[in-house]
């Protein structure tokens, strides 16, 4: 299947091959114990093979995304396979303020809502977290049959999203 994806991309160039959550198939190799482990390793080997035989002059680009770069197989990361690494760090205060204001621009917020309170919180939150907080705050208001989103809605949403993220983080430790 990996070979077919690369072949189709070449036949239909210019094109982009985007592999999201690459860590699902490109983790550091180990002695495979199960058939599923061996299949994942076979897919990784085929991906590495296709990337090695990939003609850089073709107008096909490969982009991969992961939240777990630390688990990726070093063979995937070597020069010639992946030439650029672009990191998206957690937003700083200015960026958090901008993300909150962009997402809440079309929300019907109560005058009492002070987004600066949420921007100033020390928790590390991603843009996706901020989006989830705003969505959840809106849902809190809807559940209470209100058209206006209150500070208490954001408080509940913030606690819910941050707790979920902390649980996810503990899972990955």
N, C-alpha and C positions, 0 to 999 in steps of 0.2 A: 504494500500500500504506500509506503514512504517513497519508493521508486516511482510509482505512478503519480504521486503529487508533484515531484520534481519534474517529471516528464511533461505533465500538463502545464506546469508553470512555464517551462521553456517553450512549449508549443504556442502558448498564449501570451508571450511576453509583449510588452512590458507587464510584469506581474510581481506580486508580493506574496510570499509564503509567510503567514503569521501563525506561530505556534504559541498558544497561550498555556500557561501552567506547564512549561517545559520540564519542570522538576518531576512531573508525574512519570515521565519516561526516560529522563536523563540523570537519574541520581547516580551517585558514586557506585561503581560496580563492586560486587561481592560474589562469593560462591552461591550461585542460585540454588535454592533448596526446593522450590516448587516449580511446577510447569508455568505458572503465571509469571514468576520471577524470570525464568528463562525467556519467556516471550517478550517481556519488557526489555531485557538485555538484547535480544535479537533486534527489536525495533531500534534501540539506541545504536547498535552497530550498523544497521542499514542507514540510519540518519547520518552517522559519521562518515560512512562510505560515500553517500550521495554528496555530502558537503565537500569531501576531499576531491571528488571527481567533478565538482561544479565549476563550469567555465565562468570566470569572473567577468568576461566580456559580454555575457548575455545580460539582457536587461531584466534580470530577476533578482529580487532582494529577499533575504530571509531575515525575519524579525522574530525574536523569541521574548516571552515575558515570564517572569517568575517573582514570587515573593520570597523564595528560598534559595538564593544564589549559593549559599553555603553548602547546599546538598548536591550541587551539580557535579557531574563527572569532570575531572580536570581535562580529559581528552576533548570535551566539547568546547572548553574555554581557551584552548591554545590558539596562538596567532594563526591566521589563515582560515580558520573556521568562523570564529566570531571576531570581527575586526573592531567593533566599537561596543562599549558598555555605557549605557545611559542610565543613571540612577535618578530616581524621583524621591528625594528626601521628604520627610514630614514637613508640612508647611510651617513657616515662622508666624509670628503674630500678625504681621502685615498681610501675609498670604491667607491666613485663617480668616481675617476680617473680610478680605475680598471674596473668599469662597462663601462665607456665611451671607454676605450682602447680595451676592449674585443669586444664590439659591433661594433666599427669602424674599427677593424682590417682588415676586408675584404671589406671595403668601399674604393673607389678611392677618397681620400681626396687631396685637393690642398695643396701644401707646406705652404700656408699662414694660414691654419687652425691651431689654437692654442687651443687645447681642455682644456688647463689649465684655459683659460678665462671662460669657462662654468663650470668647476669644482669649481672655486673660487666664483661663484655667490652665494649670501646668501640664495636664495630661497630653501625651503625644497622640494627636488625632490626624488621620489622613484626610484627604479631600473626600474620599468615599465615606469615611466615618461622619464627616460633617453633613454630607448629603443624607446619610441614613438618619442622623439626628433630626434634621429638618423634616424629612419624610415622616418619621415616627411622631414628631411633635404635631404635625398636621393631622395624623391619624388619631392621636389622643383627643384633639379637639372634635373631630368627626364622631368619634365614639361617644362623646358627651353631648352630641347634637349642637355643637357650636360652630359658627362660621368664623370666629375669631380665635387665633392661636395665642395662648397666654404663656407667661413665663413658666408656670407650673408644668405646662405641656413640654416645654424644652427641658426643664429639669428632669422630668421622668424619662424623656427620650435620651438625654445625655447619659444618665445613669445606666440605662438599659444597654446602650451601644457600647459604652466604655467597659461595662462588666463583661459583655460578650467578647470584646476584644481581648480583655485580660484572660478570660478562659481559653480563648484560642491561642494566646501566647503561651500559656502554661502547657497546652497540648503539644506545642512544638518544641518545648525545652528538652 
